[in-house]
Amino acid sequence: MNEHLEELYKDTPYSLKKTEKQALYQRVLSELTLHHYSHCREYKRILDAMGYDPKKAAPLEAQPMLPVRLFKEYDLLSIPREEVAKTMTSSGTSGQKVSRVFLDKANTRAQTKVLTEIISSFIGKKRLPLLILDTRLALKDRSMFSARGAGIVGFSTFGREIMYALDENMQLDISGIRQFLAKHRDEPILLFGYTYMIWQYVVCALREAGTAMKIENGSLFHIGGWKKLKDQMVDAPTYNQVIREVLGNVSVHNYYGMAEQLGSVFVECEYGHMHCSNFSDILIRRPGDFSCAAPNERGLIELVSLLPTSYPGHILLTEDEGEIIGEDDCPCGRNGKYFKIHGRIKGAEIRGCSDTYERR
């Protein structure tokens, strides 16, 4: 099922233009839909109820999508249970159901490979000193990863001499960070963390201490919900500005993704646009009739990925609102659609690693 990925690996992750991407996605997504229809009983029942015939190829806009919340209610697998190598869970507040995503070895390898291709296109192939703006306790349960722990493990592949900025009590280790930065003064530094947690436990802690770090050349990748920050009137430009004030010369890259489609993440470029790579795509659906919205029209985000083979997560309707800004013409030079996220739809559950922190 992954022959198409091997071809994509041969090029840069933002090389496909609209026409060739449309042709590839119609073919591969039709194959994935038929694969999951044939191997996942629950998915077959859903498509049968919709009256959808998976044997007929269809354009992306007409392919069947699953509401992402279904993964909270059902175990959806397209592999025998004995082939499950890892079970991913989404993060949620206490008492909420979490999504469960079942991966075999092939799907896990594909996720890791694609994430590496995407992030390396921003920072290069060399492993960099890595400062994780989180606590080591996030890796506590290795058998059933949450999205938070998986994100840390995923980014750890790009780093060396890894340091965790927070101790087990979520206190910022300022002296330890200074020693880490001094040791790597002449090297680029990679930083990773979750959006709200960085603000709450790093930015606020440094401000309260009346101090700042002086990173000379850093790249920060952060992910997670913005709900609590918006409640504090912190938007993306403000966030980026304050990050640089307290950390130094750091390029800031927000990125978007979820446990139900790990690997095929959407990274923010230097112009502040979220980008689809060769391995993923996005549609915006009007909430009234689920028709496709026009460019610059807000609607529900539908995420598309070529990676899920062990579970039917290749086309998912999220509970997030966004709009497509353009395609193949971003000033950064990357091909593919680029878009903006406006946040969770009203009434949707809070989700995401950085929206919640529970002491364990």
MIBA-967276 format. One line per field, with one value per residue (C-alpha): chain; residue number from 1; x, y, z. Coordinates in nm, 3 decimals. Each point is the difference from the previous one (the first is absolute). Layout:
BEGIN
cadena <- A; ...
num <- NUM; ...
u <- X; ...
v <- Y; ...
w <- Z; ...
//
This chain:
BEGIN
cadena <- A; A; A; A; A; A; A; A; A; A; A; A; A; A; A; A; A; A; A; A; A; A; A; A; A; A; A; A; A; A; A; A; A; A; A; A; A; A; A; A; A; A; A; A; A; A; A; A; A; A; A; A; A; A; A; A; A; A; A; A; A; A; A; A; A; A; A; A; A; A; A; A; A; A; A; A; A; A; A; A; A; A; A; A; A; A; A; A; A; A; A; A; A; A; A; A; A; A; A; A; A; A; A; A; A; A; A; A; A; A; A; A; A; A; A; A; A; A; A; A; A; A; A; A; A; A; A; A; A; A; A; A; A; A; A; A; A; A; A; A; A; A; A; A; A; A; A; A; A; A; A; A; A; A; A; A; A; A; A; A; A; A; A; A; A; A; A; A; A; A; A; A; A; A; A; A; A; A; A; A; A; A; A; A; A; A; A; A; A; A; A; A; A; A; A; A; A; A; A; A; A; A; A; A; A; A; A; A; A; A; A; A; A; A; A; A; A; A; A; A; A; A; A; A; A; A; A; A; A; A; A; A; A; A; A; A; A; A; A; A; A; A; A; A; A; A; A; A; A; A; A; A; A; A; A; A; A; A; A; A; A; A; A; A; A; A; A; A; A; A; A; A; A; A; A; A; A; A; A; A; A; A; A; A; A; A; A; A; A; A; A; A; A; A; A; A; A; A; A; A; A; A; A; A; A; A; A; A; A; A; A; A; A; A; A; A; A; A; A; A; A; A; A; A; A; A; A; A; A; A; A; A; A; A; A; A; A; A; A; A; A; A; A; A; A; A; A; A; A; A; A; A; A; A; A; A; A; A; A; A
num <- 1; 2; 3; 4; 5; 6; 7; 8; 9; 10; 11; 12; 13; 14; 15; 16; 17; 18; 19; 20; 21; 22; 23; 24; 25; 26; 27; 28; 29; 30; 31; 32; 33; 34; 35; 36; 37; 38; 39; 40; 41; 42; 43; 44; 45; 46; 47; 48; 49; 50; 51; 52; 53; 54; 55; 56; 57; 58; 59; 60; 61; 62; 63; 64; 65; 66; 67; 68; 69; 70; 71; 72; 73; 74; 75; 76; 77; 78; 79; 80; 81; 82; 83; 84; 85; 86; 87; 88; 89; 90; 91; 92; 93; 94; 95; 96; 97; 98; 99; 100; 101; 102; 103; 104; 105; 106; 107; 108; 109; 110; 111; 112; 113; 114; 115; 116; 117; 118; 119; 120; 121; 122; 123; 124; 125; 126; 127; 128; 129; 130; 131; 132; 133; 134; 135; 136; 137; 138; 139; 140; 141; 142; 143; 144; 145; 146; 147; 148; 149; 150; 151; 152; 153; 154; 155; 156; 157; 158; 159; 160; 161; 162; 163; 164; 165; 166; 167; 168; 169; 170; 171; 172; 173; 174; 175; 176; 177; 178; 179; 180; 181; 182; 183; 184; 185; 186; 187; 188; 189; 190; 191; 192; 193; 194; 195; 196; 197; 198; 199; 200; 201; 202; 203; 204; 205; 206; 207; 208; 209; 210; 211; 212; 213; 214; 215; 216; 217; 218; 219; 220; 221; 222; 223; 224; 225; 226; 227; 228; 229; 230; 231; 232; 233; 234; 235; 236; 237; 238; 239; 240; 241; 242; 243; 244; 245; 246; 247; 248; 249; 250; 251; 252; 253; 254; 255; 256; 257; 258; 259; 260; 261; 262; 263; 264; 265; 266; 267; 268; 269; 270; 271; 272; 273; 274; 275; 276; 277; 278; 279; 280; 281; 282; 283; 284; 285; 286; 287; 288; 289; 290; 291; 292; 293; 294; 295; 296; 297; 298; 299; 300; 301; 302; 303; 304; 305; 306; 307; 308; 309; 310; 311; 312; 313; 314; 315; 316; 317; 318; 319; 320; 321; 322; 323; 324; 325; 326; 327; 328; 329; 330; 331; 332; 333; 334; 335; 336; 337; 338; 339; 340; 341; 342; 343; 344; 345; 346; 347; 348; 349; 350; 351; 352; 353; 354; 355; 356; 357; 358; 359; 360
u <- 0.000; 0.297; 0.150; -0.115; 0.188; 0.329; -0.034; -0.080; 0.304; 0.222; -0.096; -0.030; -0.318; -0.159; 0.070; -0.342; -0.208; -0.378; -0.064; 0.241; -0.107; -0.368; 0.071; 0.211; -0.254; -0.296; 0.180; 0.161; -0.294; -0.234; 0.238; 0.013; -0.377; -0.044; 0.273; -0.169; -0.344; 0.133; 0.182; -0.195; -0.350; -0.117; 0.128; -0.180; -0.326; 0.039; 0.063; -0.282; -0.236; 0.115; -0.065; 0.361; 0.155; 0.376; 0.065; -0.057; 0.281; -0.106; 0.161; 0.121; -0.308; -0.228; 0.198; -0.174; 0.121; -0.026; -0.072; 0.312; -0.213; -0.080; 0.344; -0.116; -0.296; 0.126; 0.313; 0.057; 0.265; 0.086; 0.248; -0.030; 0.042; 0.307; 0.175; -0.052; 0.345; -0.104; -0.322; -0.011; -0.238; -0.100; 0.027; -0.306; -0.109; -0.090; -0.317; 0.003; 0.019; 0.321; 0.053; 0.174; 0.204; 0.150; 0.329; 0.192; 0.374; -0.040; -0.231; 0.230; 0.301; -0.188; -0.101; 0.356; 0.144; -0.243; 0.041; 0.376; -0.032; -0.219; 0.195; 0.338; -0.109; -0.009; 0.306; 0.222; 0.106; 0.249; -0.111; 0.004; 0.028; -0.361; -0.170; -0.342; -0.221; -0.180; 0.059; 0.142; -0.313; -0.191; 0.162; -0.123; -0.226; 0.203; -0.249; -0.291; 0.135; -0.204; 0.044; 0.212; 0.248; 0.002; 0.079; 0.299; 0.125; -0.051; 0.200; 0.270; 0.111; 0.119; 0.199; 0.304; 0.112; -0.364; -0.095; -0.344; -0.065; -0.258; 0.046; -0.257; -0.180; -0.025; 0.257; 0.232; 0.365; 0.149; 0.355; -0.001; -0.123; 0.275; 0.262; -0.151; 0.005; 0.354; 0.120; -0.158; 0.064; 0.144; -0.261; -0.359; -0.244; -0.325; -0.289; -0.330; -0.308; -0.375; -0.142; -0.178; 0.246; 0.288; -0.184; -0.110; 0.311; 0.282; -0.099; -0.186; 0.270; 0.275; -0.203; -0.068; 0.370; 0.079; 0.244; 0.038; 0.204; 0.232; -0.023; 0.205; -0.141; -0.307; -0.299; -0.312; -0.275; -0.316; -0.338; -0.330; -0.320; -0.021; -0.325; 0.150; 0.239; -0.284; -0.182; 0.309; -0.007; 0.321; 0.000; 0.268; 0.197; 0.006; 0.102; 0.289; 0.118; 0.002; 0.175; 0.283; 0.011; 0.052; 0.195; 0.203; 0.058; -0.250; -0.199; -0.346; -0.196; -0.347; -0.124; -0.332; -0.078; -0.186; 0.040; -0.243; 0.239; 0.347; 0.292; -0.170; 0.030; -0.063; 0.288; -0.011; 0.246; 0.191; -0.301; -0.234; -0.184; -0.082; 0.107; -0.120; 0.288; 0.003; -0.129; -0.306; -0.276; -0.284; -0.354; -0.233; -0.361; -0.301; -0.169; -0.349; 0.026; 0.368; 0.062; 0.350; 0.058; 0.164; 0.349; -0.001; -0.334; -0.017; -0.124; 0.076; 0.346; 0.019; 0.344; 0.127; 0.306; 0.162; 0.146; -0.275; -0.006; -0.057; -0.313; -0.252; 0.132; 0.095; -0.288; -0.121; -0.244; 0.133; -0.172; 0.232; -0.083; 0.232; 0.034; 0.222; 0.205; 0.166; 0.171; 0.343; 0.068; 0.121; 0.294; 0.202; 0.017; -0.168; -0.264; -0.334; -0.291; 0.069; -0.260; -0.097; -0.155; -0.261; -0.042; -0.255; -0.362; -0.236; -0.117; 0.282; 0.201; 0.329; 0.270; 0.373; 0.304; 0.057; -0.358; 0.040; 0.260; -0.070; 0.249; 0.069
v <- 0.000; 0.238; -0.014; 0.357; 0.120; -0.142; 0.215; 0.311; -0.053; 0.059; 0.366; 0.292; -0.010; 0.307; -0.076; -0.106; 0.258; 0.004; -0.207; -0.284; -0.009; -0.026; -0.296; -0.176; 0.053; -0.120; -0.325; -0.065; 0.108; -0.220; -0.290; 0.080; 0.028; -0.340; -0.147; 0.118; -0.100; -0.352; -0.029; 0.204; -0.125; 0.323; 0.212; -0.227; 0.042; 0.379; 0.013; -0.245; 0.220; 0.299; -0.189; 0.057; -0.241; -0.026; -0.187; 0.318; 0.255; 0.345; 0.344; 0.112; 0.217; -0.302; -0.246; -0.104; 0.174; -0.118; 0.241; -0.004; -0.057; -0.354; -0.105; 0.084; -0.232; -0.301; -0.207; 0.035; -0.239; -0.123; -0.255; -0.303; 0.098; -0.218; 0.226; 0.316; 0.129; 0.323; 0.160; 0.379; 0.201; 0.361; 0.239; 0.132; 0.153; -0.220; -0.200; 0.038; -0.299; -0.026; -0.118; -0.333; -0.053; -0.340; -0.019; -0.290; 0.013; 0.116; 0.289; 0.104; 0.003; 0.208; 0.259; 0.032; 0.025; 0.267; 0.208; -0.016; 0.109; 0.298; 0.132; -0.059; 0.223; 0.285; -0.075; -0.223; -0.362; 0.052; -0.087; 0.309; 0.059; -0.029; 0.191; -0.148; 0.256; -0.265; -0.255; -0.349; -0.130; 0.048; -0.327; -0.187; -0.252; -0.150; -0.274; 0.233; 0.330; 0.314; 0.252; 0.209; -0.278; -0.106; 0.353; 0.012; -0.340; 0.103; 0.318; -0.172; -0.165; 0.341; 0.076; -0.101; 0.073; 0.053; 0.211; 0.035; 0.357; -0.088; -0.222; -0.249; 0.284; 0.205; 0.248; 0.161; -0.102; 0.339; -0.080; -0.329; 0.171; 0.261; -0.275; -0.180; 0.318; 0.086; -0.346; 0.038; 0.373; -0.037; -0.246; 0.028; -0.104; -0.190; 0.058; -0.185; 0.029; 0.048; 0.343; 0.082; -0.184; 0.199; 0.321; -0.105; -0.180; 0.160; 0.351; 0.091; -0.156; 0.200; 0.318; -0.057; -0.063; 0.323; -0.176; -0.121; -0.249; 0.111; -0.268; 0.112; -0.237; -0.204; -0.163; -0.060; -0.236; 0.006; -0.166; 0.007; 0.188; 0.376; 0.020; 0.101; 0.245; 0.164; 0.035; 0.193; 0.212; -0.156; -0.041; -0.156; 0.323; 0.086; -0.355; 0.003; 0.343; -0.090; -0.332; 0.192; 0.251; -0.273; -0.259; 0.199; -0.041; -0.279; -0.076; -0.113; -0.266; -0.089; -0.326; -0.177; -0.368; -0.254; -0.347; -0.138; 0.097; 0.015; 0.051; 0.208; 0.328; 0.350; 0.235; 0.379; 0.164; 0.324; 0.193; -0.142; -0.241; -0.362; -0.226; -0.331; -0.226; -0.261; -0.247; 0.192; 0.228; 0.206; 0.088; 0.252; -0.112; 0.225; -0.116; 0.033; -0.255; -0.111; 0.134; 0.129; 0.361; 0.252; 0.138; 0.248; -0.137; -0.136; -0.348; -0.335; -0.140; -0.338; -0.159; -0.246; -0.223; -0.267; -0.175; -0.188; -0.363; -0.178; 0.202; 0.198; 0.346; 0.120; 0.250; 0.166; 0.280; 0.196; 0.231; 0.286; 0.303; 0.132; 0.143; -0.066; 0.305; -0.123; -0.283; -0.030; 0.373; 0.066; 0.245; -0.265; -0.206; -0.316; -0.161; -0.126; 0.163; 0.241; 0.098; 0.169; -0.155; 0.193; -0.243; -0.246; 0.025; 0.115; -0.285; -0.237; -0.168; 0.152; -0.226; 0.016; -0.054; 0.362; 0.070; -0.206; -0.100; -0.252; -0.075; -0.370
w <- 0.000; 0.035; -0.351; -0.067; 0.308; -0.127; -0.312; 0.203; 0.222; -0.304; -0.019; 0.241; 0.213; -0.162; -0.365; -0.134; -0.185; -0.016; -0.314; 0.077; 0.366; -0.095; -0.228; 0.263; 0.278; -0.201; -0.072; 0.339; 0.215; -0.203; 0.064; 0.373; 0.024; -0.165; 0.224; 0.319; -0.131; -0.054; 0.333; 0.258; 0.075; 0.164; -0.288; -0.247; 0.190; -0.005; -0.374; -0.070; 0.201; -0.206; -0.322; -0.104; -0.251; 0.077; -0.323; -0.200; -0.009; 0.116; 0.023; 0.341; 0.059; -0.037; 0.213; 0.325; 0.316; 0.360; 0.286; 0.214; 0.310; -0.116; 0.122; 0.353; -0.030; -0.196; -0.049; -0.375; -0.134; -0.346; 0.133; 0.230; 0.364; 0.032; -0.253; 0.208; 0.093; 0.169; 0.123; -0.018; 0.213; -0.036; 0.291; 0.178; 0.324; 0.294; -0.061; -0.378; -0.227; -0.202; -0.355; -0.043; -0.315; -0.078; -0.188; -0.143; -0.067; -0.360; 0.092; 0.284; -0.232; -0.257; 0.260; 0.127; -0.350; -0.116; 0.315; -0.054; -0.362; 0.091; 0.298; -0.164; -0.287; 0.255; 0.214; -0.216; 0.043; 0.284; 0.354; 0.219; 0.376; 0.113; 0.281; 0.075; 0.171; 0.201; 0.275; -0.040; 0.176; -0.325; -0.112; 0.305; -0.176; -0.285; -0.084; -0.081; -0.128; 0.027; -0.279; 0.236; 0.071; -0.364; -0.109; 0.232; -0.117; -0.363; 0.036; 0.198; -0.323; -0.122; 0.313; 0.198; 0.356; 0.087; 0.300; 0.159; 0.112; 0.268; 0.303; 0.130; 0.181; -0.321; 0.129; -0.252; 0.042; -0.084; 0.109; -0.187; -0.316; 0.026; 0.028; -0.300; -0.210; 0.107; -0.102; -0.345; -0.045; -0.350; -0.128; -0.126; 0.273; -0.059; 0.242; 0.023; 0.218; 0.023; -0.066; 0.324; 0.223; -0.145; 0.080; 0.348; 0.126; -0.197; -0.111; 0.318; 0.220; -0.171; 0.026; 0.368; 0.057; -0.185; -0.229; -0.357; -0.197; -0.277; -0.263; -0.298; -0.261; 0.087; -0.169; 0.211; -0.115; 0.207; -0.028; 0.187; 0.058; 0.030; 0.196; 0.335; -0.166; -0.190; 0.333; 0.114; -0.319; -0.130; -0.379; -0.220; -0.073; 0.371; 0.090; -0.247; 0.112; 0.368; -0.070; -0.162; 0.287; 0.261; -0.200; -0.251; -0.373; -0.059; -0.314; 0.110; -0.188; 0.117; -0.147; -0.018; 0.031; 0.210; 0.143; -0.257; -0.283; 0.151; -0.233; -0.268; 0.187; -0.135; 0.082; 0.004; -0.239; 0.050; -0.136; 0.264; -0.230; 0.085; -0.289; -0.140; -0.099; -0.276; 0.260; 0.113; -0.122; 0.136; -0.096; 0.162; 0.036; 0.046; 0.323; -0.145; -0.279; 0.010; -0.350; -0.072; 0.099; -0.231; 0.068; 0.291; 0.120; 0.354; 0.068; 0.162; -0.067; -0.171; 0.027; -0.258; 0.037; -0.214; 0.307; 0.191; -0.110; 0.332; 0.083; -0.211; 0.085; -0.346; -0.037; 0.321; 0.071; 0.296; 0.246; -0.095; -0.210; -0.268; -0.349; -0.300; -0.095; -0.319; -0.185; -0.162; 0.034; 0.356; 0.006; 0.187; -0.319; 0.129; -0.220; 0.126; 0.178; 0.284; 0.254; 0.324; 0.312; 0.197; 0.289; 0.131; -0.102; 0.274; 0.221; -0.095; 0.273; 0.102; -0.137; -0.044; 0.215; 0.086; 0.107; 0.311; 0.256; 0.272; 0.276; 0.015
//
